[in-house]
Amino acid sequence: MKYIIANWKAHMSYQETSDWMAQFTAGDFSEIKDQFTIIFAAPFHTLESVKRITDRYLFMHTAAQDVSRFSTGAYTGEVCAQMLYGIAEYALLGHSERRTLLHESNETVYQKAKQAKTFGIEPIICVRSIDDSIPTHTKIIVYEELASIGTGNNQPIEDVLLMKKEIDPQDKYAFLYGGSVHAGNIAEYISQDSIAGVCIGSASLNPREFYATIKAALL
């Protein structure tokens, strides 16, 4: 089973999410369910509604796009891991956009991963290079090339495989690639034995496009 993550980022209202899930789940999953674990990294306000749908499918799961580095307490505006217990099964942590725009450090990502683990949420750690360290007990990482995020310029497979050897030389992690993945290029990543899946941004915002992208990845 390989992972396909839909990262919706800061998009989608509650109603748009309901419509998206209704359109997507109208598809035929007879082949998909045996090859892929599909994870929806949804905004906080839609996670519960997404979870109600994904609970009907063994191969679909939910992920928070972030968790707080704090435990519960007087932290106005923070969404703590304990608050997401039972709703988010995974958490996408250290995304390049958060590291770059919000200046999140390796230490911050470590703290968030610890909080997620404490409450049964599996961290998915995003890394840009070997300079982004990986918290202990991490199982899943996503390699993101900054020049490919949201640009339409996906990283050549040869470069991704070279970076995989640098970041994960001992094959310790499920190694995913993220960066302008779509129906036209997903197969070249998914077909590699050493790549455990992909994280999809823009191509996941339209349910029909996301479904077509998954179908294009069928082996």
N, C-alpha and C positions, 0 to 999 in steps of 0.2 A: 504494500500500500504506500502510495506517495501522497504528500501533502499539497493541497492547493489552498492558499489563503487569499481571501478577498479582503483587501484593506480599503474600507470606504473613506477613511480619513474624515475631514470635517465637511461631510456631505450628508444629505438625506434627512428629511423631516420624518416624524413618526408615521404620517400617512404615506409618504413616499416609500418608506421601508416596508410597510404592509403590502403596498402594491408590488414592490420589487419581489418580495418573497412569494407572493401569489403567482406572479408570472414565471419566476424561476422554477418553482416546484411543480409547475404544470408540465415540465419536461419529462422525458423518458430516462430513468436512471438505472435501467437494468444492467448496462455495461459499466457505467460510472461507479456504482456502489462497490464493485469488486476490485477496483483499481485505485480509488482515491479516498483520502480523508479530506473533506472540505471544511474549512474553518472560516467563519465570518467574523472579521475584526470590525465590529460595528461601534458607532458612537455610544457613549454611556446611556443616552436617553432612549435608545432603541434596543438595547441588549436584551431586556426581558421579553419584548415582543418577538425578537428573533429566536430566543431560546424556546419559546412555546412552539415554534415551527420546527426547529432542528431536533427537538426531542422526539419527533415522529420518525426520524431517520437515524439509523445507527452510524452512518458515515458522515453526518453533518454535526458541527460543533460551533461553539461560540468563543470569541476572544475579546477581551477588552483591549483598547488601543493603548492603554497606559494604566498604571495604578500609582497611588501615592507612595512616597517613601516613608510616610508617617503611618503609625497605627491610628486607631480612632481617637478623637479628642478635639481640642479647640483649634481646628485647622479649616477655617471657613473656605468652602469651594473645593476642597480636596475630595477625591473619591478613593477611599481606602479599600484594601484588598478584602477586609472583613465584610464590607458593605456589598461586595460582589460575590461573596460565597454563595454557591448554588445557582448563579446566573452566568458567570464567566468561567469557562473550563480552561482557557488559556489566557495569556496576557502578552501582547506585543510590546516589548520593552527596548528602549534605546534606539528607536527608529532614527535614521539619519536626520530627518526633519527636526526632531526634538533635540538631538545633539547639537545641530547647527543653529537653529532659530532660538531655542530655549536654553542653550548652553549646558545641556545635561552632561555630567562627567561620568567616568567609569564608576566612581564611588556611588553616585546617585543611582545608576543602573543596578549596582550590587544591592543597595538598600531596597530598591523596588522589587528585585527578584526575591529577596529574603521575605518580604512581606507577602508576595504572591504565594510562595511555597508554603508559608505558615498556614495559609487558608486554602490549601488544596488546589491552587491555580497554577498551571504549568507555564513557566516563563518561556517565551520565544524571544531569544536575544538577537537583536540586529547589530551587525558589525560592518564597518566600512573597510577595515584593513586589520593587520595584526596589532595596530596601536589601540584598538578597542578591545580591552580584555573581557574575558567571559567568566561570569560568576560560577562558583563551584556548584556541581550537581546539575548544571544545565544539560538538557537533552537535545534541544532544537535551536539552531542558529539560522539567521538569514543574512547572507552576504549581499550588501547593497553598494554598488558603485555610484558615487555621488553624481557623476556625469550622466548617469542613466535614469535617475529618479525623476519621473515626470517630464522627461525630455523627448521621449519617443526613440531615443538612441540606446537600444539594448546592448549590453556588454557581449562581445563575441564569446562563444562557448570556450574557445581555447584559453582566453584570459580568465574566465570563471574557473576553469579546471586548475589553472596555475595558482589562482588565489586560494582555491580549496586546499591545495597541497601546503600552502603557507600557513593558513589559518588553522587547518585541521589535519595535520600530517599523520596522526595516529587514528584517524577515523573515529573520533570520540563522539561526534555529534551527528544528528540528522542535519545535513547541510543543504539549505535551500538557497535559491537565487531570487533576488527581487530587483526590478529595474526595467520598466517599459516592456513587460511581458504581455503578449497578446496572442490571438489565434494564429497569426502568421509565423510566430517563432517559438511558441511554447514547446513544441515537440522536440526541438533540438536540446532543450534542457532536461525535459522529463525522460528522454530516452537514455540519458547517461546514468549508469549504475551508481556512480558516486554522488549524484545529485538527488536528494530525497524529495524535491518538490520545488514549488515556486510561490512567491508572494506577488499578488497582482493588485495594482492600484487603479489607474484610469479605466482599464478594460473590465473592471468589476462593477462599474457604476451603472451600466446598462445590463439588465438581467439576461436579455437575449444574447448580447455580446459575450457575457461571462459564460453562459451555457455553451456557446459556440467555441469559446476558448478551451473549455474543459473537453468538449468532444474532439477538438483538434489534437488533444494530448493522449487520446486513447491509444494504447500500444497493441 
